[in-house]
Each structure stands twice: as structure tokens, then as C-alpha cells.
Amino acid sequence: MKKILKLIYKYTILGLMPLYLLPALLTAFAVRASAPPKKEHPRLVCGYTPVINYSYWARAMREAGFVSETYTTAFYESINKREDWDILIDEHYLFCPRFLKPYLAFLESLWKYDVFITSCNGYFLGLTPLWRFEAFLLRIAGKKTIVFPYGSDSFVYNRILSQSLAHCLLISYPEHARRQKQIGSRLDYWVKNADCFIPGFLGANGFGRWDLIMTSVLQIDLRQWKPSQKQSNADGYNKPVYIAHAPNHRGFKGTEFIIDAVEQLKEEGLQIELLLLEKLQNHQVQTIFEQEADILVEQLIYTGHGLNALEGLASGLPVISNLEDENITLPFRRWSFMNECPLVSSCPETIKDTLRTLVTNPDLRAQIGKAGREYTEKYHSYEAAQYMFGSIIDKIWHGKDIDLINLYHPLKGAYPRSRPVISHPLIHNKLPA
């Protein structure tokens, strides 16, 4: 019965599509006709999915003098705060029928913003049957789009190169396996229609387009994530070493392998404690990184890293993540800044040895941790976000001759060469012998 009701709803909406499309089309033409000359600072909006990095990006660009806001459906209350976000659709249209809210938010945004920063979910029309018209309407209105895939919006399981990654996605997100066609259609739509498309590590999985090659597109507020003051000389024999791990989904992060490695090292006689940080607010994680943790293990399966790794690096911790697959990482070493990245690479088969080396060498931990903070300051700070978005906006909004694909080239890119190279003891992200 539920499926039947969904089909009835779907085809009723499709039948009414012209009724929804016509106002959007007229609004787009009206916005284009009434647009003033292009401003130096276009107005930016990040939405609709409540990805926390949208909040960081919006704040970074506000500090650079832009009108820059987040406009989202909701937020993840278990880890974020209301003040992290600007406009929430349910609050903004409090007494409006739910099915109308995305349409109204889209029409309003056509008047308010110039550059739309979104994911493969799209902006608010991505919540409606009109999602295939969104890029067309934005283009008519003279708007520009910057698309950053983040994961669940763009993982098409039968395109993923790593069978291990596909398996862990099936553990943590099995429902997406039944939506591969839908997710793939959205991905292909924005690969074709975005004015700038930047997938980072995700691009290896059948996307076929990247306009800018970066190890990670994520940036954070370094004023919130401060270097650890702990300065521990613990080596697992004289004092315990504390290993943090913050899994949002244990299967995807390989949590069971981390727990097992810690237990085996304890049996060898090492004094170590595992801090499992689950469903904690960001400010609680910040305190633990600053005052308690000695090492952070982000994840062991996916070749790449996420926001949590940057938070650990910014906190001056040695951070472990999987960077094992050279087929994926090699382009980022050659044409971007990955050789400066001090993440320690490990996987389920090597995590015990990696942890043992870091636990028993406090000086090595300190050296890697110092490089981690310097790395985030160079490539993942608000200043770095302003440079990245400033370059993209110069290209797509002002039409300047910006070589985005080589923006972070270690030999040709102005930004990497204008700042000191980050030095660390790792060789291709592996610990020295």
C-alpha cells in the first residue's frame, strides 16, 4: 500500500509539473533581466544538504567580505549546534506546507544569491521532481554553480574501484545499493552541468571530471581546533598512550580492526587506551584532542580522508588514515600537494605495527603532529578557503584566465610555491623504517 501511495504521489506531482515549472522559469528570466552589472563579490550560498564544511566555507568567505550564507534543510543535532547554520528551511517557512518549501526556497535564492555551492544532491530543487531543471534555471538566471561531492550523494557502488570500500559502504549504507541508478543520474547530471566540479579523492570512482585537483577540498576554523598542549612523553611503557577514534559508522571506518589491534598491543604489554568518540558534540571532541589524545585513527578502509582527519592534524596529533592505493593517490602527489600531507597511512593488515611504532616513539609523534598543524594552516584554513574560492570565482564569475587544473601544482602553482613546503619524516605517507 505504501508503494502504491508513493506512485500516486509521484505521478500526481509529475502531472502538476508545469504548474511548478512556470513560476520558476518566469522568475529566472526576471532575475536575469533585472540583474545589475556583475559585482566584484558575488553573493554566495551553500546548501541544501547540511554538510558541516558548508558552515566553514560560508564563514571563511564572509570574513573575506562576501555575502555568504548556508541555507539548509536541517542540521545534525548530535554533533553540530544551531549557531553553526544560517537559514533553515523549516524555520524560514514555518507555516508553509512542507511540499512547497523547496520551491519557495529556490525562488527566493534566485533573487538573493549569485553563486550556488552544492553537492550532487543539487540545491533545493534537488528535493523535488524538477531536479533535472535546476541547472537550466540557474543558468537562465545568470547564476553559477560549484559542486563538491561529499560521499553518499555520489557513491555509485558499481562504479567504485575498491571492493573493500564497496563492502564497507554495504555494511554502513546498504540502502544506497538499491538507489544506484538514482544516485548515478544525479552525479552524471552535475558532472555535465556544474560550472566547476571538484570531487577530490572521490573522483577516482567513475566521475570522469575534475576542474581542480586537491587532496581534500575541506577547510576548517583553526581558531576552534587548537594544537594540543599535552606534550606527552608517554611511550606505552612509562605511561599510557591514548588513541582516539571517532566513527560515525563503524563499518565504514574499519573500527573493529582498530579495537582488535589495540587489544593485541595490550596483550604485548603496552599501556594504551582507546578513546571511542561517538555521538559527541564538536566542542567535546576538540577538548579531548587538545587535552587527552596522543594519536588519532581516522579510518582504515577508504583511500582518502575526511574532516575528522583535518581536525586531528589541526590539533597537532599524528593522524592515521588509509592512503594505500597508489592508483588513487599518485595523481595527487604529482599534480597537487599530497607529498606535503603528513597523514600516516595504514590499513587493517598494518594498523597494529603502525600503532606500535607511534605509541613507542613520542618524539616521532611530536614531529608528525607539528607538521600536521602547519599543513592545515597552509592548505585547510580559512585563508586557504578564501584563496580556493577566490580563484574559482575569478574563473567562472569574472571570466579571468585562471588555470584551475594546475592551481596546486607543486611546480607551477603559485599558492604552494609562495609558502614554505611542509616537511615531515614520512615517505609516501608511510612511517620511516
Secondary structure by P-SEA (a helix, b strand, c coil): caaaaaaaaaaaaaaaaaaaaaaaaaaaaaaaaaccccccccbbbbcccccaaaaaaaaaaaaaccbbbbbccccccccccccccccccccccccccccaaaaaaaaaaaacccbbbbccccccccccccccaaaaaaaaabbbbbbbbcccccccccccccaaaaaaaaacccccccaaaaaaaaaaaaaaccccccccccccccccccccccccccccccccccccccccccccccbbbbbbbbbccccccaaaaaaaaaaaaaaaccbbbbbbcccccaaaaaaaaaccccccccccccccccaaaaaaaaaccbbbbbccccccaaaaaaccccccccbbbbccccaaaaaaaaaacaaaaaaaaaaaaaaaaccccaaaaaaaaaaaaaaccccccccccccccccccaaaaaccccccccccccccc
